[in-house]
């Protein structure tokens, strides 16, 4: 099932690149802002549920939602309301956490506090992703946790580790490893270095991609852009990737023409649109040409835990992948406090061999063949119910049917 919200040639290219297009049975064609998407997904899910019940009355359907997308938040609720059944949630238990900022003005001390200090829950960002993953859990019968930390979050929130002797929150790793395995050594018709030769002519690139709503606030966005410009002026090689949301912010705050002029004037600055092929991103990250990604993407934090050649620097004040910092030491927060702060912290990381080596040597957290393990887990439970009442969990069988009275 495809929500259809990414339908242009670039954002929708992943369906073709990963050979998923032929597998799509339903295109929901969701459009609009958050409220419109939410309303459309609620009503169209009910229509889908009615169709499936009519066409396949003897078949139990268990949808699997992924990650912290808006679909992962809304669809489980819509499905539960329409069917009185739950879903399975892959990449469940993502909860934002934040380190101490008491020593943020000292790069070395702030890095130490991230790797060794106390972190606290902070689920305010990213929005709406933190909302979506949180509410999606409430209508999930199985929750596939990437790491033990995610499982612990869910247990703390009251979800059962087991019910009726059946595991409900298995730790399976993260299916990002399967995507990387499919594409990291992909035989490309055209290399990313053919498209952008300067990426091969120079090395130690900083690849910047920013699109989260919180980072589009004026003070934070200008801190990121001012920091990037100062790094370029200082001689660092920077590739700035412009996404749809980024372009709107650049135009609103008067930076787009300045970056285009910088691209014309400086050989060490490359201003590009979103790279169409995911395989090109993996090719660049594994090439040895990229020093680090400065990103606010959750999936890039995961990917660069698996890929050792490129470091991960996260443009956030908190992260919903805290395990990449606390447990793996493969990621560091570089919060957009000011342009000077961004410049100083990235420069410190670049120039400090011990920090670079620690990041590059980070532990791989996310396993392998994760999709296969999820399918095998569900295969063993094909006959199990996909909803339970309190009486079921207490061990009493009072039947599965519910009276439809609303």
C-alpha positions in Angstrom: 0.0 0.0 0.0 1.4 3.4 -1.1 0.1 6.6 0.4 1.0 8.4 -2.8 2.1 11.6 -1.0 5.5 11.5 -2.8 4.5 11.4 -6.4 7.0 13.6 -8.3 9.9 12.1 -10.3 12.6 12.7 -7.7 10.8 12.0 -4.4 8.9 9.1 -6.0 12.0 7.6 -7.7 12.7 5.2 -4.8 9.7 3.1 -5.8 11.4 2.4 -9.1 14.9 2.2 -7.8 14.0 -0.5 -5.2 11.7 -2.3 -7.7 8.6 -1.7 -5.5 6.3 -0.1 -8.1 5.1 -3.5 -9.4 4.3 -4.6 -5.8 1.9 -1.7 -5.1 -1.7 -3.0 -4.8 -3.3 0.2 -3.5 -2.3 3.8 -4.2 -4.1 6.1 -1.6 -3.2 9.3 -3.5 -2.9 11.3 -0.3 -2.3 15.1 -0.9 -2.3 18.4 0.9 -1.2 19.6 4.3 -1.1 17.6 7.5 -4.7 18.0 8.4 -5.9 17.2 4.8 -3.5 14.2 4.6 -4.8 12.9 8.0 -8.4 13.2 7.1 -7.9 11.6 3.7 -5.9 8.7 5.2 -8.6 8.1 7.8 -11.5 7.9 5.3 -9.6 6.1 2.6 -8.3 3.5 5.0 -11.9 2.7 6.0 -12.9 2.3 2.3 -9.9 0.0 1.8 -10.9 -2.1 4.9 -14.5 -2.4 3.7 -13.3 -3.6 0.2 -10.9 -6.2 1.7 -13.6 -7.5 4.0 -16.0 -7.8 1.1 -13.5 -9.5 -1.3 -11.6 -11.6 1.2 -14.0 -12.3 4.1 -12.0 -15.3 5.4 -8.6 -13.5 5.3 -7.1 -11.7 8.2 -5.0 -8.7 7.0 -2.1 -7.5 9.2 -0.7 -4.2 7.8 2.9 -3.3 8.6 3.7 0.3 9.0 7.2 1.6 9.0 9.1 4.2 11.0 7.9 7.6 12.1 6.1 8.8 9.0 2.7 10.4 9.2 1.3 7.3 7.7 2.8 5.3 10.5 0.9 7.5 13.0 -2.4 7.8 11.3 -2.9 4.5 9.5 -2.8 2.3 12.6 -5.5 4.4 14.2 -7.6 4.5 11.0 -7.2 0.7 10.6 -8.2 0.0 14.2 -11.3 2.2 14.0 -12.3 0.6 10.7 -11.7 -3.1 11.6 -11.2 -3.5 15.4 -7.8 -4.9 14.5 -4.3 -3.7 15.1 -1.2 -3.4 12.9 2.5 -4.3 13.2 5.0 -1.5 13.5 8.5 -1.7 12.1 11.0 0.6 13.7 8.9 1.1 16.8 9.9 2.9 19.9 11.7 5.9 18.4 11.8 8.4 21.2 13.6 11.7 21.2 16.4 12.2 23.8 18.6 15.2 24.6 22.1 15.6 26.2 23.1 18.3 28.7 23.9 21.7 27.2 25.7 23.1 30.2 29.1 22.9 28.4 27.9 23.5 24.9 30.3 26.4 24.3 33.3 24.2 24.7 33.4 21.8 21.7 35.6 19.1 23.4 33.5 19.1 26.6 30.2 19.1 24.7 31.4 16.1 22.8 32.4 14.3 26.0 29.0 15.1 27.5 27.3 13.6 24.5 29.3 10.4 24.5 29.5 9.9 28.3 27.0 12.2 30.0 23.4 11.8 31.1 20.6 12.1 28.5 16.9 12.9 29.1 13.8 12.2 27.2 12.7 15.1 25.0 10.0 14.1 22.5 9.3 17.6 21.2 11.1 17.0 17.9 11.1 16.1 15.2 7.6 17.2 14.6 5.3 15.6 13.5 7.4 12.4 13.5 7.6 12.1 17.3 3.9 12.4 17.5 3.3 9.9 14.7 5.6 7.2 16.2 4.1 7.7 19.6 0.4 7.4 18.6 1.2 4.6 16.1 2.3 2.4 18.9 -1.1 2.6 20.5 -2.7 0.6 17.7 0.1 -1.9 17.1 -0.1 -5.6 18.2 3.6 -6.2 17.3 6.3 -3.6 17.7 9.6 -4.3 16.0 12.2 -2.4 17.9 15.5 -1.6 16.2 17.6 -1.7 19.5 17.0 -2.6 23.2 16.7 1.1 24.0 13.6 1.4 21.8 12.1 -1.7 23.5 12.8 -0.2 26.9 10.9 3.0 25.9 7.9 0.9 24.9 8.0 -1.1 28.1 8.2 2.0 30.2 5.1 3.3 28.4 3.1 0.2 29.4 3.3 -2.0 26.3 3.7 -5.7 27.2 6.9 -7.6 26.5 4.8 -10.7 26.0 1.1 -11.6 26.0 -0.2 -15.2 26.2 3.5 -16.3 26.0 3.9 -14.5 22.7 6.7 -11.9 22.2 5.2 -8.5 21.4 8.3 -6.2 21.2 11.1 -8.2 19.6 14.4 -6.4 19.0 15.1 -7.1 15.3 17.6 -4.4 14.2 16.7 -1.8 11.6 15.7 -2.6 8.0 17.9 0.3 6.8 20.6 -2.4 6.6 18.7 -4.2 3.9 18.3 -1.0 1.8 22.1 -0.4 2.1 22.9 -4.0 1.2 20.7 -3.7 -1.9 22.3 -0.5 -3.2 25.8 0.1 -1.7 27.6 -2.0 -4.4 24.9 -1.5 -7.1 26.2 -1.5 -10.7 25.3 2.1 -11.7 24.9 3.1 -15.4 26.2 6.6 -14.3 28.4 7.3 -11.3 27.6 10.3 -9.0 31.2 11.4 -9.9 30.2 11.6 -13.6 27.3 13.8 -12.6 29.4 16.0 -10.2 33.1 15.6 -11.2 34.2 18.1 -8.5 33.2 15.5 -5.8 36.1 13.3 -7.1 38.5 16.2 -7.8 38.3 17.3 -4.2 37.9 15.3 -1.0 36.9 15.6 2.6 33.4 16.9 1.6 30.8 18.0 4.1 27.4 17.0 2.6 24.6 19.2 4.1 20.9 18.2 3.9 18.4 20.1 6.0 14.6 19.7 5.8 13.0 19.2 9.3 10.3 21.7 10.3 12.1 22.8 13.5 15.3 23.7 11.5 13.2 25.9 9.1 12.6 28.3 12.0 14.4 31.5 11.1 17.0 31.6 13.9 17.9 28.0 13.5 17.9 28.0 9.7 20.1 31.1 9.5 22.5 29.6 12.0 22.9 26.5 9.8 23.3 28.6 6.6 25.7 31.1 8.2 27.7 28.2 9.6 27.9 26.6 6.1 28.9 29.8 4.4 31.7 30.5 6.9 33.0 26.9 6.5 33.1 27.4 2.7 34.9 30.8 3.1 37.4 29.0 5.4 38.2 26.6 2.6 36.2 23.5 3.6 34.5 21.6 0.7 30.8 21.7 1.1 28.0 20.1 -0.9 24.6 21.7 0.0 21.6 19.6 -1.1 18.5 21.7 -1.7 15.2 19.9 -0.9 11.7 21.4 -1.5 11.4 22.6 2.1 14.9 23.9 2.0 14.3 26.0 -1.1 11.3 27.6 0.4 13.3 28.6 3.5 16.2 29.8 1.5 13.9 32.1 -0.5 12.0 33.3 2.5 15.1 34.3 4.4 16.9 35.7 1.4 19.7 33.1 1.2 19.1 31.3 -2.1 20.8 33.8 -4.5 23.7 34.1 -2.0 24.3 30.3 -2.2 23.9 30.3 -6.0 26.5 33.1 -6.2 28.8 31.2 -3.8 28.4 28.1 -6.0 29.6 30.2 -9.0 32.4 31.8 -7.1 33.9 29.0 -5.0 35.2 25.8 -6.4 34.9 24.2 -2.9 31.1 24.7 -2.8 28.6 22.6 -4.7 24.9 23.6 -4.6 22.7 20.8 -5.9 19.1 19.6 -5.9 18.0 16.4 -4.2 20.0 13.5 -5.6 17.5 11.3 -7.5 19.1 7.9 -6.9 19.6 6.6 -3.4 22.5 4.5 -4.8 24.4 7.7 -5.6 24.2 8.7 -2.0 25.6 5.4 -0.8 28.2 5.5 -3.5 29.4 8.9 -2.2 29.2 7.9 1.5 31.3 4.8 0.9 33.8 6.4 -1.5 36.2 8.0 1.0 35.5 11.4 -0.6 33.0 12.5 2.0 34.2 13.6 5.5 30.8 13.9 7.1 27.1 14.5 6.5 25.6 17.4 8.4 22.0 16.4 8.4 18.7 16.4 10.3 17.5 13.2 8.7 16.8 10.2 11.0 17.6 7.7 8.3 21.0 9.2 7.6 21.9 8.8 11.3 21.0 5.1 10.9 22.8 4.7 7.6 26.0 6.3 8.8 26.0 3.9 11.8 26.3 1.1 9.2 28.6 3.0 6.7 32.0 3.7 8.3 33.6 5.9 5.6 31.4 9.0 6.3 30.8 10.6 9.8 27.4 11.7 11.0 26.9 15.2 12.4 23.2 15.9 13.3 21.7 19.3 13.1 19.4 19.0 16.0 19.0 19.8 19.7 17.8 16.3 20.4 17.6 13.0 18.4 15.2 10.1 18.1 18.2 7.9 17.3 20.1 8.6 20.5 21.6 5.1 20.4 23.9 6.2 17.5 25.5 8.7 19.9 25.2 7.1 23.4 25.7 3.4 22.5 27.6 3.4 19.2 29.5 6.8 19.3 28.9 7.0 15.5 27.0 10.3 15.6 27.3 13.7 17.2 24.8 16.5 17.6 25.8 19.9 16.1 22.9 22.0 17.2 22.1 25.2 15.2 22.6 27.6 18.1 24.5 30.1 15.9 26.5 30.2 12.7 29.7 30.6 14.8 28.8 27.6 17.0 28.1 25.4 14.0 31.4 26.5 12.4 33.5 26.0 15.6 32.1 22.5 16.4 32.4 21.1 12.9 35.9 22.5 12.6 36.9 21.0 15.9 35.6 17.6 14.8 37.3 17.9 11.5 40.7 18.8 13.0 40.6 16.4 16.0 41.8 13.0 14.9 40.7 11.2 18.1 37.1 12.4 17.6 37.1 11.4 13.9 38.5 8.0 14.7 36.0 7.4 17.5 33.1 8.3 15.2 34.4 6.1 12.4 34.9 3.1 14.7 31.4 3.2 16.1 29.6 0.0 16.8 27.2 -1.3 14.1 23.8 -1.4 16.0 21.3 -2.6 13.4 22.1 -6.2 12.5 21.5 -7.8 9.1 18.7 -9.4 7.1 16.2 -7.6 9.3 13.3 -7.8 6.8 13.7 -11.6 6.6 13.6 -11.9 10.4 10.4 -9.8 10.6 8.7 -12.0 8.0 9.8 -15.2 9.8 8.5 -13.8 13.1 5.1 -13.1 11.6 5.0 -16.4 9.6 5.1 -18.2 13.0 2.1 -16.3 14.2 -0.2 -16.4 11.2 -3.0 -17.9 13.2 -2.7 -15.5 16.2 -5.4 -12.9 16.8 -4.6 -9.3 15.8 -6.5 -7.6 18.6 -6.9 -8.3 22.2 -9.2 -7.1 25.0 -8.1 -6.8 28.6 -9.9 -10.1 29.3 -7.8 -11.8 26.6 -4.6 -10.6 28.2 -5.8 -11.8 31.6 -6.3 -15.3 30.1 -10.1 -15.4 29.6 -11.6 -16.2 26.2 -14.7 -14.2 25.7 -14.7 -14.3 21.9 -13.3 -12.0 19.3 -16.4 -10.4 17.8 -17.5 -7.0 18.9 -20.9 -5.4 18.6 -20.9 -2.5 16.1 -23.0 0.1 17.8 -21.5 3.4 16.6 
